[in-house]
Amino acid sequence: MKQNRVTPAVPGPGQESVWTYPRPPRAEPSTDRVVVTFGGQVIVDTRDVIRVLETSHPPVYYLPRSAFRPGSLEPAPGNSWCEYKGQASYLNVVTPGRREESAAWTYPAPRKGYEALLDRIALYPGRMERCTVNGERVQPQPGDFYGGWITSRVVGPFKGEPGTLGW
């Protein structure tokens, strides 16, 4: 299979290029303020964040389960496997007025190097009403498989956009 050449965007002041992110991915603590609104309710508002950074992907934000509004997460069927982080389990996100099936995931027993993800939840931002990082509204990573959070802090191009399958 022929691999396409990628021309990374040049980051401006205060920006990061996803092309400088490592592979395997890195999990790093952050004090970014993350607020998620779903079903007309703020279901999480925290500065206790782990960002997972992987080459060509915008960051995925992992938030402590304990920071979520009680009753907003419930187990969902199914799981998936990440060669680095291990087996993921899925969660439904629910409020009295809305429900999104398998809109979140967690690693109940993360593999070595990713222990910081234990008891943390990641969300697909495109399936939430609104996600913000430090007050800026997040754009979801393209594609229905990826859960990256795009803000003005990161530049791509990003995996998931048209023509990126061979990356």
NORRACOR-V851270 format. One record per pair of residues at least 24 apart in sequence whose ideal C-beta (glycine too) atoms are under 8 Angstrom apart, sorted by the first residue. I is the first residue (numbers start at 1). J is the second residue. D is the distance in whole Angstrom. If there is no record, write none. Layout:
I|J|D ; I|J|D
This chain:
1|166|6 ; 2|166|7 ; 3|166|5 ; 3|167|7 ; 4|163|7 ; 4|164|8 ; 4|166|5 ; 4|167|7 ; 6|56|8 ; 6|157|6 ; 6|167|6 ; 7|157|8 ; 8|155|7 ; 8|156|7 ; 8|157|7 ; 9|155|4 ; 9|156|6 ; 9|157|7 ; 10|155|7 ; 11|155|5 ; 12|155|8 ; 14|153|7 ; 15|152|7 ; 15|153|6 ; 15|154|7 ; 15|155|6 ; 16|153|6 ; 16|154|5 ; 16|155|7 ; 17|154|8 ; 17|155|5 ; 17|156|8 ; 18|53|8 ; 18|55|7 ; 18|56|6 ; 18|57|6 ; 18|58|6 ; 18|154|6 ; 18|155|7 ; 18|156|6 ; 18|158|6 ; 19|55|7 ; 19|56|7 ; 19|156|8 ; 21|53|4 ; 21|54|6 ; 21|55|5 ; 21|56|8 ; 21|57|7 ; 22|53|7 ; 22|54|7 ; 22|55|7 ; 23|54|6 ; 23|55|4 ; 24|54|8 ; 24|84|5 ; 24|113|8 ; 25|52|5 ; 25|53|6 ; 25|54|4 ; 25|55|8 ; 25|57|8 ; 25|84|6 ; 25|85|8 ; 26|52|7 ; 26|53|5 ; 26|54|8 ; 27|51|7 ; 27|52|5 ; 27|62|8 ; 27|113|8 ; 27|114|6 ; 27|116|5 ; 27|117|6 ; 28|53|7 ; 29|116|7 ; 30|61|8 ; 32|61|8 ; 32|133|5 ; 32|134|5 ; 33|132|8 ; 33|133|7 ; 33|134|5 ; 33|135|7 ; 34|61|6 ; 34|63|6 ; 34|131|7 ; 34|132|7 ; 34|133|6 ; 35|130|8 ; 35|131|7 ; 35|132|5 ; 36|63|8 ; 36|123|6 ; 36|128|5 ; 36|130|7 ; 36|131|5 ; 36|132|8 ; 37|128|7 ; 37|129|5 ; 37|130|4 ; 37|131|8 ; 38|72|7 ; 38|93|6 ; 38|95|6 ; 38|98|6 ; 38|100|7 ; 38|128|5 ; 38|129|5 ; 39|94|8 ; 39|95|3 ; 39|96|7 ; 39|97|5 ; 39|98|3 ; 39|129|7 ; 40|95|7 ; 40|97|6 ; 40|98|8 ; 40|129|7 ; 41|69|6 ; 41|72|8 ; 41|95|5 ; 42|69|7 ; 43|68|6 ; 43|69|4 ; 43|72|4 ; 43|93|7 ; 43|95|7 ; 44|68|5 ; 44|69|7 ; 44|72|8 ; 50|116|5 ; 50|117|6 ; 50|120|6 ; 52|85|8 ; 52|117|8 ; 52|122|8 ; 56|156|8 ; 56|157|8 ; 56|158|7 ; 56|159|4 ; 56|164|8 ; 56|167|6 ; 57|141|7 ; 57|146|7 ; 57|148|5 ; 57|158|7 ; 57|159|5 ; 57|160|8 ; 58|141|5 ; 58|148|3 ; 58|149|6 ; 58|150|5 ; 58|151|8 ; 58|154|5 ; 58|156|7 ; 58|158|6 ; 59|148|6 ; 59|149|6 ; 59|154|7 ; 60|122|5 ; 60|147|5 ; 60|148|6 ; 60|149|7 ; 61|122|7 ; 61|123|8 ; 61|133|7 ; 61|149|6 ; 62|116|8 ; 62|117|5 ; 62|120|4 ; 62|121|7 ; 62|122|5 ; 63|120|6 ; 63|121|5 ; 63|122|8 ; 63|123|8 ; 64|119|6 ; 64|120|6 ; 64|121|8 ; 65|106|7 ; 65|119|5 ; 65|120|7 ; 65|121|6 ; 66|119|7 ; 68|121|7 ; 69|95|8 ; 73|104|6 ; 73|121|7 ; 76|101|6 ; 76|102|5 ; 77|102|8 ; 78|102|6 ; 80|105|8 ; 82|107|8 ; 84|111|7 ; 84|113|7 ; 84|114|7 ; 85|110|6 ; 85|111|6 ; 85|114|5 ; 85|117|6 ; 86|110|5 ; 86|111|4 ; 86|114|7 ; 91|121|7 ; 93|123|7 ; 93|127|7 ; 93|128|7 ; 98|129|8 ; 100|127|5 ; 100|128|8 ; 103|127|4 ; 103|128|7 ; 105|147|8 ; 122|147|6 ; 123|147|7 ; 125|149|5
